[in-house]
Amino acid sequence: MDTFEWQDGEVIEAPYVEIGGVKYYVQGGSFTGTPVTANNLNEMQNILNNNIETANDSDVNYVKLIDGTLICWGKTDTFDITYGTAVEREINLPESFVDTNYIVTCSITSGGGFWANGVEFRGAPLTTDTVRLICGNYLSGGTAQAIQGAFIAIGRWK
């Protein structure tokens, strides 16, 4: 609660929300008060809309936070990998990081317990909007079948 003076000089006590250093007073279930104008209400809506931006689809998803944090995640296609070989995938991200100084972590999400027996899955930034994932098979003479990997990339978008 805070006191607020209307343009006609009437002083009232009303709850408020402060966004971007501007107090927006709540009166009768709607925002009122100084300096409310159509532009300021649009600005407030833009600030609220930009707090979190998300996108979800079946391949790659992201959450973009107003504090500058960007989190992207997704899965690879399914593949088989024979002993002594590696499979590489480049995944295009739906949003760009500010630079290539972001973290990529990954794991095998299907194909059995092969990671305990010699299959490794690793990832790294390739560009600001592409990650490179590599799966290597070190099983002694075996073929790992129906492997699918997943990744999470965390860094800054601003």
C-alpha positions as CSV (number, residue, x, y, z in Angstrom):
1,M,0.0,0.0,0.0
2,D,1.1,3.5,-0.8
3,T,-0.5,6.9,-0.9
4,F,-1.2,8.3,-4.3
5,E,-2.4,11.8,-5.3
6,W,-4.9,11.9,-8.2
7,Q,-4.6,14.7,-10.7
8,D,-7.6,16.5,-9.0
9,G,-5.7,16.5,-5.7
10,E,-7.6,13.7,-4.0
11,V,-5.2,11.5,-1.9
12,I,-6.0,7.8,-1.6
13,E,-4.2,4.7,-0.3
14,A,-3.9,2.0,-2.9
15,P,-1.8,-1.2,-3.5
16,Y,0.7,-0.9,-6.3
17,V,3.0,-2.8,-8.5
18,E,6.4,-1.3,-9.3
19,I,7.8,-2.3,-12.7
20,G,10.8,-0.8,-14.3
21,G,11.0,1.9,-11.5
22,V,7.4,3.0,-12.2
23,K,4.6,2.6,-9.7
24,Y,1.3,1.3,-11.2
25,Y,-1.5,1.7,-8.7
26,V,-4.3,-0.9,-8.5
27,Q,-7.7,0.6,-8.0
28,G,-10.9,-1.4,-8.5
29,G,-9.1,-4.4,-10.1
30,S,-7.3,-2.4,-12.8
31,F,-4.1,-0.4,-13.0
32,T,-4.5,3.4,-12.5
33,G,-2.4,6.3,-11.3
34,T,0.3,8.5,-12.4
35,P,2.1,8.3,-14.7
36,V,-0.4,5.9,-16.5
37,T,-0.8,6.7,-20.1
38,A,-1.5,4.4,-23.1
39,N,2.3,4.4,-23.7
40,N,3.1,3.5,-20.2
41,L,0.6,0.7,-20.1
42,N,2.0,-0.7,-23.3
43,E,5.5,-0.4,-21.8
44,M,4.4,-2.2,-18.7
45,Q,2.8,-5.0,-20.8
46,N,6.1,-5.3,-22.8
47,I,8.1,-5.6,-19.6
48,L,5.8,-8.3,-18.3
49,N,5.8,-10.1,-21.6
50,N,9.6,-10.1,-21.7
51,N,10.1,-11.6,-18.2
52,I,10.2,-15.1,-19.7
53,E,10.1,-16.2,-23.3
54,T,9.7,-19.9,-24.1
55,A,9.3,-22.2,-27.0
56,N,8.5,-25.9,-27.0
57,D,8.5,-28.3,-29.8
58,S,9.4,-31.9,-30.3
59,D,13.1,-31.3,-31.1
60,V,14.7,-28.3,-29.4
61,N,13.2,-26.1,-26.7
62,Y,14.3,-23.0,-24.9
63,V,13.6,-20.6,-22.0
64,K,14.9,-17.1,-22.3
65,L,14.9,-15.2,-19.0
66,I,14.9,-11.4,-18.5
67,D,18.1,-11.6,-16.4
68,G,20.0,-12.7,-19.5
69,T,20.0,-16.5,-18.9
70,L,19.2,-18.8,-21.9
71,I,18.5,-22.5,-21.5
72,C,18.1,-24.7,-24.5
73,W,17.4,-28.4,-24.5
74,G,16.5,-31.2,-26.9
75,K,17.2,-34.7,-28.2
76,T,19.0,-36.2,-31.2
77,D,17.6,-38.7,-33.7
78,T,18.0,-42.4,-32.9
79,F,21.2,-44.1,-34.4
80,D,23.2,-47.3,-34.2
81,I,27.0,-47.0,-33.5
82,T,29.5,-49.8,-34.1
83,Y,32.7,-50.4,-32.1
84,G,35.5,-48.0,-32.6
85,T,33.4,-45.3,-34.4
86,A,31.7,-42.1,-33.5
87,V,28.5,-40.4,-34.5
88,E,28.4,-36.6,-34.6
89,R,25.3,-34.4,-34.6
90,E,25.1,-30.7,-35.0
91,I,22.0,-29.2,-33.5
92,N,20.7,-25.8,-34.5
93,L,19.4,-23.9,-31.5
94,P,16.2,-21.8,-31.7
95,E,17.9,-18.8,-30.0
96,S,21.5,-17.6,-30.0
97,F,23.8,-17.3,-27.0
98,V,25.7,-14.0,-26.7
99,D,29.0,-15.9,-27.4
100,T,30.3,-19.5,-27.4
101,N,31.1,-19.4,-23.7
102,Y,28.1,-21.5,-22.7
103,I,27.9,-24.9,-21.1
104,V,26.6,-28.1,-22.9
105,T,25.9,-31.2,-21.0
106,C,24.4,-34.4,-22.5
107,S,23.5,-38.0,-21.8
108,I,22.1,-41.0,-23.6
109,T,18.3,-41.2,-23.2
110,S,17.6,-44.5,-24.8
111,G,19.4,-47.6,-26.0
112,G,20.0,-49.4,-22.8
113,G,22.9,-49.1,-20.3
114,F,25.6,-48.7,-22.9
115,W,27.2,-45.6,-21.3
116,A,28.4,-47.9,-18.4
117,N,30.0,-50.3,-20.9
118,G,31.9,-47.9,-23.2
119,V,29.6,-45.6,-25.0
120,E,30.3,-41.9,-24.3
121,F,28.2,-38.9,-25.3
122,R,29.7,-35.4,-25.2
123,G,28.7,-32.0,-26.3
124,A,30.3,-28.6,-26.8
125,P,29.4,-25.2,-28.3
126,L,30.1,-25.0,-32.0
127,T,28.8,-21.5,-32.7
128,T,26.5,-19.1,-30.8
129,D,23.4,-21.0,-32.2
130,T,24.8,-24.5,-32.8
131,V,25.9,-27.3,-30.5
132,R,28.0,-30.3,-31.6
133,L,27.2,-33.6,-29.9
134,I,29.5,-36.6,-30.3
135,C,28.8,-40.2,-29.3
136,G,31.7,-42.7,-29.3
137,N,31.5,-46.5,-29.0
138,Y,34.3,-48.2,-27.1
139,L,32.4,-51.4,-26.5
140,S,34.7,-54.4,-27.2
141,G,33.5,-55.5,-30.7
142,G,29.8,-54.6,-30.0
143,T,27.3,-52.4,-31.7
144,A,25.2,-50.1,-29.6
145,Q,21.7,-50.0,-31.1
146,A,18.9,-47.4,-31.1
147,I,21.0,-44.8,-29.2
148,Q,19.4,-41.4,-28.6
149,G,21.0,-38.5,-26.8
150,A,19.7,-35.4,-25.1
151,F,21.4,-32.2,-24.2
152,I,21.0,-29.0,-22.1
153,A,22.9,-25.8,-23.0
154,I,23.0,-23.0,-20.5
155,G,24.5,-19.5,-21.0
156,R,23.7,-15.9,-21.6
157,W,21.7,-14.3,-24.3
158,K,22.6,-10.8,-23.4
